[in-house]
Amino acid sequence: MRKIAFFPKADHSTTNIHIQCLEIKVDFGWITGNFNHNEMSANIKGKALFPPHLPARNPHIEAAGEENIQWLLKMGLIQEKEEVQKARSSRFSALFSTPLREKSQADLKLVADFIAFLFIFDGVVDNWAVKNNFGPVLNKVLDVFYRILSGDYADISKIPENESFPRYQAFAKALFDIRDRLNVKIDAHSCGTEAFAGFLKKIKNYFDSLRWEEKVRSKRWAMSETDYITMREHTGAVWETFAFIALVMGVLEPEDPLSVRIIKAGVHALDVMNDLVSFQKELDEPDHPNMVWVMLNKNTYSPDKARKEDSNPLQQAIDETFIYHNQEVQSLLILPKYLSPERREAFEPYLKIVTECLYDNLYWSVYETPRYQEKANGTFLFSSESGSFKLNQSVQSQFEAHVSSHEADISLGNKSNSFS
């Protein structure tokens, strides 16, 4: 069986960053070639690596997507016309539909509902993290939400009131509904109870990472590369989503150290790709955790980091972020061959979820939704023409002006990054 992921490579001669196609074979070797978005094909010496269409996906994407919108409205997570339009264009049912290709419409909708919940909830946390005294409010909300998922509350009437958190009741109602549908999956799979316990551990890590992220943003702390990578495993809820999909599919996540490292490689690769795709949207939000900004901070303000006068610090940060991404992709490809045959066989279903989600995520982020195609000064932040990401001149100029006027916001060099 062949699984497709994407292997980006920075072109140091220009400001273009070209996507390359990476074919993952059973033996975890790989072949790279140029990716042509217009034809949806990649060629090496004239031979197509995959046909000009997406791999098999769940056939219920459109129907489940419309049901997802109705669910969000029913729960109260979206209310305004603009929110409905944004949710519909986000196509949550399509995001991780490839590993769910053989699952029912109800299963796909369950995953889409969970993903939509995460996106909307994360947006609220991001918008409120810089407000005064948001930390204590967030702590109480996260405690309640965890207890909902773990089954400590029988129904929504039992949860404590909270008028300080936006749409608190709507989020709680949505989690009760998701939990009830998950209970069916737990009972349906022989590994259901164990898989659910693993999922709860991941959710606890996700909630803790939100507490950390809120403190980082509200206190405007600088982050080291190590701190960021460690916490990024959970701030994007990618690992949690893998665990959720695995629970829906009845797949058990392995716990041996090497398998966990392989999963982390996939999580890191997906998270860092998202950082690369989204960092330009955050030019005016340098407090928002993003690996490109972390690298930029390190390269620009670290006293032990020498930089050539004619070098472009932003391009350097992008290149270093790509290097890290590529290293994690290679770990994802190479490390499984060191598993014992028995562990390799047991790990294959979960590994398939990870690799196929990598493919889905990049296609969804760049090509399937307008999420990162918003205009800046009359030009697109990212251009998908010819399958390339373009750091265009208007964005470069915007960045340079931003650095000049907000150096203190980016540096934060003499502020503690301790969590305590």
Backbone torsions as a table, in degrees:
resi	resn	phi	psi	omega
1	MET	NA	137.7	179.1
2	ARG	-109.4	140.2	178.9
3	LYS	-125.5	140.0	-175.7
4	ILE	-106.9	131.4	170.0
5	ALA	-129.8	-177.0	-179.0
6	PHE	-124.2	142.1	-174.0
7	PHE	-123.7	92.0	-178.8
8	PRO	-73.6	148.7	179.2
9	LYS	-138.2	129.8	179.8
10	ALA	-77.2	136.2	175.9
11	ASP	-97.1	105.5	-173.2
12	HIS	-72.5	-14.6	-177.1
13	SER	-81.8	-18.5	-179.9
14	THR	-138.2	-178.6	175.3
15	THR	-92.5	6.5	176.6
16	ASN	-82.3	142.4	174.9
17	ILE	-117.9	113.6	-171.7
18	HIS	-95.0	138.2	175.1
19	ILE	-83.6	136.6	171.8
20	GLN	-116.7	150.6	178.6
21	CYS	-89.5	137.4	179.7
22	LEU	-120.0	119.8	178.5
23	GLU	-97.6	122.0	-179.9
24	ILE	-99.3	118.5	179.5
25	LYS	-95.8	174.5	-179.3
26	VAL	-61.0	-35.9	-179.4
27	ASP	-82.8	5.2	178.1
28	PHE	62.1	26.0	164.3
29	GLY	-82.0	175.0	179.7
30	TRP	-150.2	156.5	176.2
31	ILE	-128.6	132.9	178.7
32	THR	-111.4	148.3	179.1
33	GLY	-159.5	168.7	-178.5
34	ASN	-70.8	138.1	-179.1
35	PHE	-100.2	123.5	-179.6
36	ASN	-107.6	106.0	-176.8
37	HIS	-66.3	-38.0	-175.9
38	ASN	-61.0	-37.0	-179.1
39	GLU	-100.4	-6.2	-175.8
40	MET	50.3	44.9	178.1
41	SER	-143.3	157.0	176.5
42	ALA	-128.7	136.3	-174.1
43	ASN	-124.9	136.9	170.7
44	ILE	-125.8	117.8	-178.3
45	LYS	53.2	37.4	174.8
46	GLY	82.4	-2.2	-178.1
47	LYS	-101.3	123.4	-179.0
48	ALA	-70.6	132.1	178.4
49	LEU	-81.7	-31.7	174.6
50	PHE	-150.8	154.0	-173.4
51	PRO	-67.4	162.2	-177.1
52	PRO	-74.7	54.3	174.1
53	HIS	-160.2	165.5	-180.0
54	LEU	-69.1	156.4	172.6
55	PRO	-64.5	169.7	-177.6
56	ALA	-55.8	130.1	178.5
57	ARG	-123.8	171.1	177.8
58	ASN	-63.0	129.8	-176.4
59	PRO	-73.3	-6.2	-175.0
60	HIS	-101.4	20.3	-175.0
61	ILE	-55.7	-48.9	-174.8
62	GLU	-68.0	-46.0	-178.8
63	ALA	-65.6	-44.7	178.9
64	ALA	-65.6	-33.1	178.5
65	GLY	-64.7	-42.1	178.3
66	GLU	-68.5	-38.4	175.9
67	GLU	-63.4	-35.9	178.0
68	ASN	-62.8	-41.6	178.2
69	ILE	-62.9	-43.9	179.4
70	GLN	-64.1	-36.5	178.2
71	TRP	-65.8	-44.8	179.0
72	LEU	-60.5	-39.3	177.0
73	LEU	-66.7	-44.2	-179.2
74	LYS	-62.7	-40.6	179.8
75	MET	-72.8	-22.9	-177.2
76	GLY	90.3	13.9	-179.5
77	LEU	-76.6	-26.3	171.1
78	ILE	-126.4	142.3	-175.8
79	GLN	-136.5	-45.9	-177.3
80	GLU	-78.3	156.7	-180.0
81	LYS	-57.6	-41.1	-179.4
82	GLU	-65.2	-35.2	178.9
83	GLU	-67.8	-38.6	177.8
84	VAL	-64.5	-44.5	179.9
85	GLN	-62.6	-41.8	-179.9
86	LYS	-65.6	-42.1	179.0
87	ALA	-64.6	-41.3	-179.5
88	ARG	-65.9	-42.4	179.9
89	SER	-70.5	-20.5	178.9
90	SER	-72.7	-22.8	175.1
91	ARG	49.3	58.4	-177.9
92	PHE	-60.9	-29.1	-179.6
93	SER	-70.0	-17.9	-178.5
94	ALA	-92.2	-17.8	-169.5
95	LEU	-56.2	-55.4	-179.2
96	PHE	-120.7	50.3	-175.5
97	SER	-84.4	-18.0	-176.8
98	THR	-67.4	-49.8	177.8
99	PRO	-65.0	-16.4	-179.8
100	LEU	-100.6	20.6	-172.1
101	ARG	-58.0	-29.8	-176.5
102	GLU	-103.9	6.7	-178.9
103	LYS	-91.3	166.4	-175.6
104	SER	-74.8	168.1	175.8
105	GLN	-62.0	-37.0	179.0
106	ALA	-64.3	-39.6	178.4
107	ASP	-65.8	-43.5	179.2
108	LEU	-63.1	-41.2	178.7
109	LYS	-64.7	-38.7	178.7
110	LEU	-59.7	-45.5	178.1
111	VAL	-65.5	-42.3	179.1
112	ALA	-62.1	-39.8	178.9
113	ASP	-63.6	-42.3	178.9
114	PHE	-64.2	-44.8	179.1
115	ILE	-62.5	-43.9	179.6
116	ALA	-62.3	-42.4	176.3
117	PHE	-55.4	-47.9	-177.8
118	LEU	-61.9	-44.2	-178.6
119	PHE	-62.8	-45.8	-176.8
120	ILE	-70.2	-42.6	178.8
121	PHE	-62.9	-44.4	179.7
122	ASP	-61.7	-36.9	178.0
123	GLY	-63.7	-40.3	177.7
124	VAL	-64.1	-45.3	-179.8
125	VAL	-62.0	-43.5	178.7
126	ASP	-59.7	-44.0	-176.0
127	ASN	-71.4	-27.9	-176.4
128	TRP	-100.2	-8.5	-173.2
129	ALA	-63.4	-28.7	-177.0
130	VAL	-87.9	-2.1	-179.7
131	LYS	-81.3	152.1	-178.5
132	ASN	-64.5	139.1	173.9
133	ASN	60.4	27.2	177.6
134	PHE	-77.9	-26.9	-177.6
135	GLY	-54.8	-52.6	179.2
136	PRO	-60.6	-37.9	177.4
137	VAL	-63.3	-46.3	-179.8
138	LEU	-62.2	-41.3	179.8
139	ASN	-58.3	-44.5	-179.9
140	LYS	-65.0	-42.0	-179.9
141	VAL	-63.4	-46.1	-178.6
142	LEU	-64.1	-37.0	177.1
143	ASP	-62.7	-43.8	179.1
144	VAL	-64.9	-45.3	-177.5
145	PHE	-63.9	-38.5	177.6
146	TYR	-65.2	-40.6	-179.6
147	ARG	-68.3	-30.3	174.5
148	ILE	-62.9	-50.3	-178.0
149	LEU	-65.6	-35.3	-178.5
150	SER	-79.8	-7.4	175.3
151	GLY	91.9	13.5	-179.1
152	ASP	-72.1	-26.4	178.1
153	TYR	-105.9	131.0	-178.5
154	ALA	-72.7	-39.6	179.0
155	ASP	-155.9	176.3	-171.7
156	ILE	-67.3	-21.5	179.8
157	SER	-68.9	-15.6	-176.8
158	LYS	-89.1	-13.9	-175.0
159	ILE	-80.1	150.4	178.4
160	PRO	-67.8	153.1	178.8
161	GLU	-74.8	153.7	177.2
162	ASN	-156.9	106.7	-178.5
163	GLU	-96.3	0.3	-175.8
164	SER	-92.6	-20.1	-176.6
165	PHE	-99.7	128.1	-177.2
166	PRO	-58.0	129.4	175.3
167	ARG	53.7	38.4	-179.2
168	TYR	-56.3	-47.6	-179.3
169	GLN	-63.7	-37.3	179.6
170	ALA	-65.4	-44.5	177.9
171	PHE	-62.9	-42.6	179.9
172	ALA	-64.0	-44.7	178.4
173	LYS	-58.7	-42.0	179.6
174	ALA	-64.0	-41.4	-179.8
175	LEU	-66.9	-38.5	175.8
176	PHE	-60.1	-42.7	-179.5
177	ASP	-65.3	-43.4	177.7
178	ILE	-63.1	-42.9	-179.8
179	ARG	-61.4	-42.8	-179.4
180	ASP	-61.8	-40.1	179.0
181	ARG	-72.5	-31.7	175.6
182	LEU	-65.9	-35.0	179.4
183	ASN	-57.9	-35.0	177.0
184	VAL	-64.0	-41.0	179.3
185	LYS	-68.3	-38.0	178.4
186	ILE	-60.3	-42.9	-179.9
187	ASP	-72.4	-26.5	-174.2
188	ALA	-80.8	-23.4	-175.2
189	HIS	-110.7	141.9	179.7
190	SER	-63.2	-29.8	179.3
191	CYS	-97.5	11.0	-171.7
192	GLY	-57.0	-47.5	-178.0
193	THR	-63.5	-43.4	179.9
194	GLU	-67.8	-41.4	179.2
195	ALA	-65.5	-37.2	179.0
196	PHE	-67.3	-38.4	177.2
197	ALA	-61.6	-40.4	176.7
198	GLY	-65.5	-37.9	178.0
199	PHE	-63.9	-42.6	179.2
200	LEU	-62.0	-37.4	176.8
201	LYS	-61.9	-41.1	179.3
202	LYS	-65.7	-42.2	179.4
203	ILE	-62.1	-39.5	177.3
204	LYS	-61.7	-41.2	176.7
205	ASN	-63.6	-40.1	179.0
206	TYR	-62.3	-46.8	179.9
207	PHE	-63.2	-39.9	176.8
208	ASP	-63.7	-37.4	179.6
209	SER	-66.9	-32.7	176.6
210	LEU	-67.2	-36.3	175.7
211	ARG	-62.3	-43.5	178.4
212	TRP	-63.4	-46.0	-177.5
213	GLU	-63.9	-39.2	178.6
214	GLU	-62.5	-41.4	-179.3
215	LYS	-69.4	-39.1	177.8
216	VAL	-59.5	-44.9	-176.2
217	ARG	-74.3	-43.2	-176.9
218	SER	-69.9	-34.8	179.1
219	LYS	-89.8	-8.5	179.8
220	ARG	55.6	51.4	178.5
221	TRP	-83.5	149.5	169.5
222	ALA	-80.3	151.1	179.6
223	MET	-119.5	137.7	172.1
224	SER	-78.2	161.7	178.2
225	GLU	-59.7	-41.8	-178.7
226	THR	-65.2	-45.5	179.0
227	ASP	-59.7	-44.1	-176.6
228	TYR	-63.6	-48.3	-177.9
229	ILE	-62.3	-40.7	-179.6
230	THR	-61.0	-45.3	-176.8
231	MET	-81.7	-25.9	-178.4
232	ARG	-64.6	-21.1	176.7
233	GLU	-55.4	-25.1	-174.4
234	HIS	-123.4	-22.2	-176.2
235	THR	-61.9	-30.3	178.8
236	GLY	-88.9	-1.4	179.4
237	ALA	58.5	24.5	179.1
238	VAL	-69.6	-48.8	179.4
239	TRP	-61.4	-39.1	178.5
240	GLU	-62.7	-37.9	178.5
241	THR	-70.0	-39.6	173.8
242	PHE	-55.8	-46.6	-178.4
243	ALA	-64.8	-36.8	178.5
244	PHE	-65.3	-47.2	178.6
245	ILE	-61.2	-42.5	179.3
246	ALA	-61.3	-39.6	178.5
247	LEU	-64.8	-43.4	178.2
248	VAL	-62.0	-36.8	-177.1
249	MET	-86.9	-10.2	-177.8
250	GLY	76.6	36.1	179.8
251	VAL	-110.9	132.3	-177.6
252	LEU	-94.9	131.1	177.8
253	GLU	-78.1	129.9	179.1
254	PRO	-71.5	158.4	-177.7
255	GLU	-121.0	-0.3	178.5
256	ASP	-68.2	149.8	-172.2
257	PRO	-56.2	-41.1	-176.9
258	LEU	-69.2	-42.0	177.9
259	SER	-63.6	-39.8	178.1
260	VAL	-63.1	-39.9	177.7
261	ARG	-63.3	-37.9	178.7
262	ILE	-65.0	-43.4	177.7
263	ILE	-62.0	-42.9	178.2
264	LYS	-59.4	-38.2	178.8
265	ALA	-60.2	-42.5	177.3
266	GLY	-65.9	-41.4	177.9
267	VAL	-61.8	-46.8	-179.3
268	HIS	-61.8	-45.2	-178.6
269	ALA	-60.3	-43.2	-178.9
270	LEU	-68.8	-44.1	-179.5
271	ASP	-63.0	-44.5	-176.8
272	VAL	-69.5	-36.4	173.9
273	MET	-60.0	-41.6	177.5
274	ASN	-62.8	-37.6	176.9
275	ASP	-62.9	-42.2	179.7
276	LEU	-65.2	-38.8	-179.1
277	VAL	-71.6	-32.2	-170.2
278	SER	-102.2	-11.6	-169.6
279	PHE	-63.2	-29.5	-179.0
280	GLN	-68.2	-27.5	177.0
281	LYS	-68.7	-16.9	-173.1
282	GLU	-107.6	25.1	179.4
283	LEU	-58.2	-32.9	-179.5
284	ASP	-96.5	10.1	-179.0
285	GLU	-132.5	62.9	-177.4
286	PRO	-67.2	-11.2	176.1
287	ASP	-79.5	-13.2	-178.1
288	HIS	-77.1	120.3	-177.4
289	PRO	-56.0	126.8	-179.9
290	ASN	-159.6	135.4	-173.6
291	MET	-65.3	-32.1	177.2
292	VAL	-62.3	-42.1	178.4
293	TRP	-67.0	-37.4	178.1
294	VAL	-61.6	-45.6	178.7
295	MET	-65.6	-38.9	179.0
296	LEU	-63.6	-43.6	178.2
297	ASN	-60.6	-43.9	-179.8
298	LYS	-63.8	-45.8	-176.0
299	ASN	-72.0	-31.2	-173.6
300	THR	-88.7	-35.8	-169.0
301	TYR	-118.8	-10.6	179.2
302	SER	-70.4	128.4	-176.9
303	PRO	-65.8	-25.0	-177.8
304	ASP	-93.1	8.9	-178.2
305	LYS	-107.4	102.0	178.5
306	ALA	-76.8	140.9	-180.0
307	ARG	-138.1	134.6	177.9
308	LYS	-65.6	143.5	-177.3
309	GLU	-62.5	-32.2	-176.1
310	ASP	-92.4	4.4	-178.9
311	SER	-82.2	155.5	178.7
312	ASN	-97.2	108.9	-175.0
313	PRO	-62.0	-33.8	179.0
314	LEU	-68.6	-45.3	178.5
315	GLN	-63.2	-37.1	178.0
316	GLN	-63.1	-41.9	178.5
317	ALA	-64.3	-40.3	177.2
318	ILE	-62.2	-46.7	-178.2
319	ASP	-60.5	-43.9	-178.9
320	GLU	-67.2	-35.5	176.4
321	THR	-65.7	-40.8	176.2
322	PHE	-62.8	-40.9	179.5
323	ILE	-58.7	-45.6	178.5
324	TYR	-62.6	-44.1	178.3
325	HIS	-56.6	-46.4	-177.6
326	ASN	-65.0	-37.2	177.5
327	GLN	-62.2	-40.2	179.9
328	GLU	-70.1	-36.9	175.5
329	VAL	-61.7	-42.7	179.6
330	GLN	-64.5	-38.1	176.1
331	SER	-62.7	-40.3	177.8
332	LEU	-60.7	-34.5	-177.8
333	LEU	-81.6	-40.3	-169.0
334	ILE	-88.5	-42.1	-170.6
335	LEU	-61.7	-33.3	-178.8
336	PRO	-57.7	-25.7	-178.2
337	LYS	-70.4	-13.0	178.4
338	TYR	-91.1	-3.4	173.7
339	LEU	-73.6	150.7	173.6
340	SER	-64.8	155.4	-179.9
341	PRO	-53.8	-38.4	-178.5
342	GLU	-67.3	-45.4	179.7
343	ARG	-69.2	-35.7	178.6
344	ARG	-61.7	-44.1	-179.9
345	GLU	-65.1	-42.1	-179.7
346	ALA	-68.6	-30.4	-176.4
347	PHE	-80.8	-22.5	-171.1
348	GLU	-54.1	-44.2	-179.9
349	PRO	-61.3	-39.7	179.5
350	TYR	-73.0	-39.8	178.1
351	LEU	-60.9	-36.0	178.3
352	LYS	-63.3	-39.7	176.6
353	ILE	-59.4	-46.2	-177.1
354	VAL	-62.7	-50.6	-175.4
355	THR	-67.6	-38.5	179.9
356	GLU	-72.2	-30.2	175.2
357	CYS	-68.5	-32.3	175.5
358	LEU	-60.8	-44.9	178.2
359	TYR	-62.2	-51.1	-177.4
360	ASP	-58.4	-42.6	-174.8
361	ASN	-62.3	-45.9	-178.7
362	LEU	-67.7	-43.5	-179.9
363	TYR	-62.4	-44.9	-179.4
364	TRP	-63.1	-45.9	-174.8
365	SER	-66.1	-40.6	-170.9
366	VAL	-97.5	-38.5	-170.0
367	TYR	-110.9	-32.1	-169.1
368	GLU	-89.3	-24.0	-179.3
369	THR	-126.3	160.4	176.3
370	PRO	-86.1	15.3	-171.3
371	ARG	-54.6	-43.4	-178.0
372	TYR	-114.0	25.8	178.3
373	GLN	-111.5	24.9	-179.7
374	GLU	-74.4	149.4	-174.5
375	LYS	-84.8	146.9	173.2
376	ALA	-132.9	117.9	-179.6
377	ASN	54.4	39.1	175.3
378	GLY	85.6	-3.2	179.4
379	THR	-128.8	155.5	179.9
380	PHE	-72.3	140.8	175.8
381	LEU	-58.8	-47.2	177.2
382	PHE	-124.5	136.7	175.8
383	SER	-106.4	130.3	177.5
384	SER	-95.8	7.4	178.2
385	GLU	-63.6	134.9	-179.6
386	SER	58.9	22.2	176.5
387	GLY	65.0	38.2	-179.0
388	SER	-128.8	151.5	170.8
389	PHE	-95.8	125.4	-178.3
390	LYS	-110.4	122.5	169.8
391	LEU	-85.9	86.4	-169.3
392	ASN	-77.0	167.3	-170.5
393	GLN	-63.4	-37.3	-178.8
394	SER	-65.1	-38.4	178.2
395	VAL	-69.6	-39.6	177.5
396	GLN	-60.6	-43.0	179.2
397	SER	-65.5	-40.5	178.2
398	GLN	-61.8	-41.8	179.3
399	PHE	-62.9	-46.4	-177.7
400	GLU	-62.8	-40.3	177.4
401	ALA	-65.7	-37.7	179.9
402	HIS	-64.5	-44.3	-179.9
403	VAL	-61.8	-41.9	-178.0
404	SER	-62.2	-37.1	-174.6
405	SER	-96.4	-12.4	-175.9
406	HIS	-133.4	37.3	-176.7
407	GLU	-58.9	-38.1	-178.7
408	ALA	-64.9	-34.0	180.0
409	ASP	-67.3	-34.8	-178.0
410	ILE	-81.8	-37.9	-174.1
411	SER	-71.0	-64.7	-177.9
412	LEU	51.1	26.8	-166.0
413	GLY	-65.2	-30.9	-176.1
414	ASN	-103.5	23.2	175.7
415	LYS	-105.7	144.2	-177.2
416	SER	-66.7	144.5	173.1
417	ASN	-111.0	19.3	178.1
418	SER	-72.5	142.5	-179.7
419	PHE	-75.8	-26.3	-174.9
420	SER	-77.6	NA	NA
